[in-house]
C-alpha cells in the first residue's frame, strides 16, 4: 500500500489501488476443516493472540480484534458467495455448491498478517508489502487485515488530532479566522469552518476504509470460492489475467439505493481508471504478453497488472461469453503441473478464441473506450 502524504484527501485513492493476491503453490490434498482450523488457531496463539470465531452457513471466520468487524466480513462473504454462484451459472459453468465450510482469518494489522504467514509457511517468501490480504490454495484459507488499523489511517488520524489540538489551543471564539495549510495552499478560515472540514475529511476517510474492506473481502472471497466450487483446482497453475481478473470483477462496492448492490458485470471504476492511465503512459502489456503472464512473474506495476486483468476478463465476458465459458471449463480440469513443466497459455487460449490476438486487442481497446 502506498504511503500517504500530508493530504488527507489522497487516502481514498491510496486505499483503492491495491487489494489482495492469490498465492501460488501446491495444495495439501485431503486436509480436513478441523485440521486447518487447529493449525490456524495454534499459529495465532503462538503469536500471543487469543482468536475467537464467528460462523455462518458457509464460513468460519477466525478473528483477532473487534467482533463487529468479523461479523461484517461474514455477512459480506455470504453475499459475495451468492453473487459468485449466480455469476457462474450465468457463464453456464458446472459448479459444486456443496463445498466444505470455508475458513477465513481476519487480523488487525499488516504485521500480524505477515507474522501469521511466517508461522504457517516458514519456508515461503514473505507476503508483499503492498498486499492487504491473500488466499492460500495450500491451506485453503483467506487471510486479510482491517484497513482501519492500517498505517495510512493511523497517520491521518494522528494528523487530524494534531489539528484539533491546535484549534482548541488557538485564541478566540468559533468565528476567529486562522491561517491553515491545505493541499491547495494556505487559506484563512474560521475555527468553526476548520472543525467542520476536519469532520468531513474524517468521514471521507472512514468511508474509504469501509469501502476498501468490503472490496478486499469480496476479492479474496472469490479466490477462495473459485478453488472450492470447481472453477479452479488447488495445486494447478492458471494465467494471471484469469485468476485476478475474475476476482477483480467482484470488487465493485455496494451500489447506491435503487440499484443492484453488487454485480460482477458492473464496471469497476477504479480498475478502469487505472487501466486508462496505463494506456496513456504505455504501461499496458497487451494481450499477447498478458495472456502468458503467470502469477509468479514480476511486473513493473502491480496496480497496472491488476487493472489490465480486470479489463481483459471484463472484455471477454462481455464480447465472447461462450468462448470464455468453454475456456474456463477447460481450465477447470487442469491438473497440477510437474516441477519445471511449462504451459503455453497463449496456445491454450487460442484453442477457444480463434480470432487473431491483434484483432482481439483492437476490439478490447474499443470496448474499454466506450465504458463509463
C-alpha positions in Angstrom: 0.0 0.0 0.0 1.4 3.4 -0.9 2.4 5.8 1.9 0.0 8.7 2.4 1.3 12.2 2.0 0.1 15.2 4.1 -3.1 15.5 2.0 -5.9 13.6 3.8 -7.9 13.6 0.6 -5.4 11.2 -1.0 -6.3 8.4 1.3 -9.3 7.1 -0.7 -7.1 6.8 -3.8 -4.4 5.2 -1.8 -6.7 2.6 -0.3 -8.4 1.8 -3.6 -5.5 0.8 -5.8 -4.2 -2.4 -4.1 -6.1 -5.4 -2.9 -5.0 -9.0 -2.1 -3.5 -11.7 -4.1 -3.8 -15.4 -4.8 -0.6 -17.2 -3.7 0.6 -19.9 -6.0 1.9 -23.2 -4.7 0.8 -26.8 -4.3 -2.1 -27.7 -2.0 -2.2 -30.3 0.7 -4.8 -32.8 -0.5 -7.2 -34.3 2.0 -6.7 -31.6 4.7 -9.9 -31.6 6.8 -11.5 -28.4 8.0 -10.9 -29.2 11.7 -7.2 -29.8 11.0 -6.9 -26.4 9.2 -8.8 -24.7 11.9 -6.5 -26.1 14.6 -3.4 -25.1 12.6 -4.6 -21.5 12.2 -5.6 -21.3 15.8 -2.3 -22.6 17.1 -0.4 -20.2 14.8 -2.3 -17.2 16.2 -1.8 -18.4 19.8 2.0 -18.7 19.2 1.8 -15.1 18.1 0.4 -14.2 21.5 -3.2 -13.7 20.3 -6.4 -15.2 21.6 -8.5 -15.8 18.5 -12.3 -16.0 18.6 -14.7 -17.1 15.9 -18.0 -16.2 14.2 -19.8 -18.6 12.0 -22.4 -18.6 9.2 -23.9 -21.2 6.9 -20.8 -21.4 4.7 -18.0 -19.6 6.6 -16.0 -19.9 9.8 -14.3 -16.5 10.5 -11.4 -16.8 12.9 -10.5 -13.4 14.1 -8.3 -11.2 16.2 -9.7 -7.8 17.1 -13.3 -6.5 17.1 -16.2 -8.9 16.7 -18.2 -6.3 14.8 -15.6 -6.3 12.0 -15.6 -10.1 11.9 -19.4 -10.2 11.8 -19.4 -7.7 8.8 -16.8 -9.9 7.0 -19.1 -12.9 7.5 -22.1 -11.0 6.1 -20.1 -9.8 3.0 -18.7 -13.3 2.3 -22.1 -14.9 2.3 -23.4 -12.1 0.0 -20.4 -12.5 -2.4 -20.8 -16.3 -2.4 -24.4 -15.9 -3.6 -23.4 -13.4 -6.2 -20.5 -15.6 -7.4 -22.6 -18.7 -7.8 -25.1 -16.7 -9.8 -22.3 -15.4 -12.0 -21.0 -18.9 -12.6 -24.5 -20.0 -13.6 -24.7 -17.0 -16.0 -21.4 -18.3 -17.5 -23.0 -21.7 -17.8 -20.3 -23.4 -15.7 -21.0 -26.5 -13.7 -20.1 -25.9 -10.1 -20.2 -27.7 -6.8 -22.3 -25.8 -4.3 -21.9 -28.3 -1.5 -18.3 -27.5 -0.6 -17.0 -27.7 2.9 -17.2 -24.8 5.3 -14.6 -22.1 4.3 -12.1 -20.8 6.7 -11.2 -17.1 6.8 -8.6 -15.5 9.1 -9.0 -11.8 10.0 -6.4 -9.9 11.9 -5.9 -6.3 12.9 -2.7 -5.2 11.2 -0.4 -5.9 8.2 2.3 -7.0 10.6 0.0 -9.6 12.2 -0.9 -10.9 8.7 2.8 -11.2 7.8 3.6 -12.9 11.1 0.7 -15.4 10.6 2.0 -16.3 7.2 5.5 -16.8 8.6 4.1 -19.1 11.3 2.2 -21.4 8.9 4.5 -21.2 5.9 8.0 -20.6 7.2 9.8 -21.7 4.0 7.7 -19.5 1.7 8.6 -15.9 0.6 7.0 -13.1 2.7 3.7 -11.5 1.7 4.4 -8.5 -0.5 4.2 -5.2 1.5 1.5 -3.9 -0.9 -0.9 -6.8 -0.3 -3.8 -6.2 2.0 -4.8 -9.9 2.0 -4.2 -13.2 0.3 -5.7 -16.6 -0.5 -3.6 -19.7 0.1 -4.5 -22.7 -2.0 -2.1 -24.8 0.1 -4.2 -24.2 3.3 -7.5 -23.2 1.5 -7.9 -20.2 3.7 -8.2 -16.4 3.0 -6.4 -14.0 5.2 -6.7 -10.2 5.5 -6.4 -7.4 7.9 -8.6 -4.5 8.9 -7.7 -1.3 7.0 -9.0 0.7 9.9 -5.7 -0.3 11.6 -3.6 0.4 8.6 -0.7 2.9 8.6 -2.4 5.3 6.3 -5.4 5.7 8.5 -3.3 5.9 11.7 -1.2 8.7 10.1 -4.4 10.6 9.1 -5.9 10.2 12.5 -2.8 11.5 14.1 -2.7 14.5 11.8 -6.3 15.4 12.5 -5.7 15.0 16.2 -2.8 17.5 16.0 -5.0 19.9 14.1 -7.8 19.5 16.7 -5.3 20.3 19.5 -4.1 23.4 17.7 -7.7 24.6 17.2 -8.5 24.1 20.9 -5.4 26.0 22.0 -5.8 28.8 19.5 -7.2 32.0 21.0 -10.6 33.4 20.1 -14.1 32.0 19.6 -15.6 29.9 16.8 -15.6 32.8 14.3 -11.9 33.6 14.8 -10.2 33.2 11.5 -6.9 31.3 11.3 -4.4 30.6 8.5 -4.1 26.8 7.8 -2.1 24.9 5.3 -4.2 22.8 2.9 -3.3 20.6 -0.1 -4.1 23.6 -2.3 -2.1 26.1 -0.3 -2.6 28.4 2.7 -6.1 29.7 3.3 -7.8 31.7 6.0 -10.9 30.2 7.6 -12.8 30.4 10.8 -12.3 27.9 13.6 -15.8 26.6 13.1 -15.2 26.1 9.4 -11.9 24.3 10.0 -13.7 22.0 12.5 -16.4 21.2 10.0 -13.9 20.5 7.3 -11.9 18.1 9.6 -15.1 16.2 10.4 -16.0 15.9 6.8 -12.5 14.7 6.0 -12.6 12.0 8.7 -16.0 10.8 7.4 -14.4 10.6 3.9 -11.5 8.5 5.3 -13.7 6.1 7.2 -16.0 5.8 4.2 -13.0 4.9 2.0 -11.8 2.4 4.6 -15.2 0.7 4.8 -15.4 0.6 1.0 -11.9 -0.9 0.7 -12.5 -3.5 3.4 -15.6 -4.6 1.6 -13.9 -4.8 -1.8 -11.0 -6.7 -0.2 -13.3 -9.2 1.4 -15.1 -9.7 -2.0 -11.9 -10.1 -3.9 -10.4 -12.7 -1.5 -13.7 -14.4 -1.2 -13.9 -15.0 -4.9 -10.4 -16.6 -5.0 -11.4 -19.0 -2.3 -14.7 -19.8 -3.9 -13.2 -20.4 -7.3 -11.0 -23.1 -5.8 -13.8 -24.7 -3.8 -16.7 -24.9 -6.3 -14.6 -26.4 -9.1 -13.8 -23.4 -11.3 -10.1 -23.8 -10.4 -8.2 -26.7 -8.9 -5.9 -26.2 -5.9 -2.3 -27.0 -6.9 -2.9 -26.2 -10.6 -1.4 -23.1 -12.3 -3.6 -20.5 -14.0 -2.8 -17.4 -16.0 -2.7 -14.2 -14.0 -5.4 -12.5 -16.0 -7.9 -15.2 -15.4 -7.4 -15.6 -11.6 -7.0 -11.9 -10.8 -9.4 -10.7 -13.5 -12.2 -12.9 -12.1 -11.6 -11.7 -8.5 -11.4 -8.0 -9.7 -14.9 -8.4 -11.2 -16.3 -8.6 -7.7 -14.5 -5.6 -6.1 -17.3 -3.1 -7.1 -18.6 -1.7 -3.8 -22.2 -1.7 -2.8 -24.3 0.3 -5.2 -26.5 3.2 -4.1 -30.1 2.9 -3.3 -32.3 1.7 -6.1 -29.6 -0.2 -7.9 -28.1 -3.7 -7.6 -25.9 -3.8 -4.5 -23.2 -6.0 -6.0 -22.6 -7.4 -9.5 -19.6 -8.8 -11.3 -20.9 -7.5 -14.6 -20.8 -3.9 -13.4 -17.9 -1.6 -14.4 -15.1 -1.5 -11.8 -14.5 2.3 -12.0 -11.2 2.2 -10.1 -9.7 -0.5 -12.2 -11.0 1.2 -15.4 -9.3 4.5 -14.4 -6.0 2.8 -13.7 -6.2 0.8 -17.0 -6.8 4.0 -18.9 -3.9 5.7 -17.1 -1.7 2.7 -18.1 -2.8 3.0 -21.7 -1.9 6.7 -21.7 1.6 6.1 -20.2 2.4 3.0 -22.3 2.3 0.5 -19.4 -0.3 -1.8 -20.8 1.4 -5.2 -21.6 -1.0 -6.1 -24.5 -2.9 -9.3 -24.9 -0.1 -11.4 -26.4 2.2 -10.8 -23.4 -0.6 -10.6 -20.8 -2.2 -13.9 -21.7 1.0 -15.7 -20.9 1.6 -13.8 -17.6 1.9 -16.2 -14.7 1.1 -15.4 -11.1 4.8 -15.7 -10.2 6.0 -13.4 -12.9 7.2 -10.0 -11.9 5.6 -6.8 -13.3 6.7 -3.2 -13.4 3.4 -2.1 -11.7 1.2 -4.3 -9.6 -1.7 -1.8 -9.9 -1.4 -1.7 -13.7 -1.3 -5.5 -13.9 -4.5 -5.9 -11.7 -6.3 -3.2 -13.8 -5.3 -5.0 -17.0 -6.5 -8.3 -15.6 -9.9 -6.8 -14.8 -10.2 -5.1 -18.2 -9.2 -8.4 -20.0 -11.7 -10.6 -18.2 -14.4 -8.0 -18.4 -13.9 -7.7 -22.2 -14.1 -11.4 -22.9 -17.1 -11.8 -20.6 -19.0 -9.1 -22.5 -17.9 -9.8 -26.1 -17.1 -13.5 -26.1 -19.1 -15.1 -23.3 -19.4 -18.6 -24.9 -15.7 -18.8 -25.7 -14.8 -17.6 -22.2 -17.1 -20.2 -20.7 -15.6 -23.0 -22.8 -12.1 -21.8 -21.9 -12.8 -21.7 -18.2 -14.5 -25.1 -18.3 -11.4 -26.5 -19.9 -9.1 -24.9 -17.3 -11.2 -26.2 -14.5 -9.9 -29.7 -15.4 -6.3 -28.7 -15.3 -4.1 -30.8 -13.1 -1.1 -29.7 -11.1 1.9 -29.1 -13.4 5.0 -31.2 -12.9 8.1 -29.4 -11.5 9.7 -27.4 -14.2 6.8 -28.0 -16.7 6.0 -25.0 -18.9 2.4 -24.3 -20.0 1.9 -22.5 -23.3 -1.0 -20.3 -22.1 -1.3 -18.4 -25.4 -1.8 -21.7 -27.3 -4.3 -22.9 -24.7 -6.2 -19.7 -25.1 -6.1 -19.9 -28.9 -8.0 -23.2 -28.9 -11.1 -21.4 -27.8 -10.7 -17.9 -29.2 -10.0 -18.4 -32.9 -9.5 -14.7 -33.8 -6.0 -13.2 -34.2 -4.8 -11.7 -31.0 -4.1 -8.4 -32.6 -7.8 -8.2 -33.7 -8.9 -9.0 -30.2 -6.6 -6.4 -28.9 -8.2 -3.7 -31.1 -11.7 -4.9 -30.1 -10.7 -4.7 -26.4 -9.4 -1.2 -26.9 -12.6 -0.1 -28.5 -14.7 -1.8 -25.8 -12.8 -0.1 -23.0 -13.1 3.3 -24.6 -16.9 3.0 -24.6 -17.1 2.2 -20.9 -18.3 4.9 -18.4 
